[in-house]
Amino acid sequence: MAINSPALSQEARYEPATVIPLKQEDSLINWLISEGRLIARPDAEENDKDEADPEIEDLMEVDDKDFDDDSNDDDLDD
C-alpha cells in the first residue's frame, strides 16, 4: 500500500539521507510573534519589583551587631 504524501519520502537504507534545506526566512522570535504565541509582559510586574514590601524593608534594615559570632569563641577549640 503506497501512501502519497509530499511530506514523506523514501530513502535507501544504506545510503545517506538527503539534507533538508534550512529556511532562513524568519527567526524563531518573529515566528512566535506572528503566531501570537509571544506576548509582552504587562507593565504591572515591573512596578511590583520597584515597590518593595515595607515588612521586608524593615527586616533588611535590622542591625546585626548583636549577632553572636562563633568564630570569636576560644572555648570551642578545646
Secondary structure, 3 states (H helix, E strand, C coil): CCCCCCCCCCCCCCCCCCCCCCCCCCCHHHHHHHCCCCCCCCHHHHHHHHCCCHHHHHHHCCCCCCCCCHHHCCHHHC
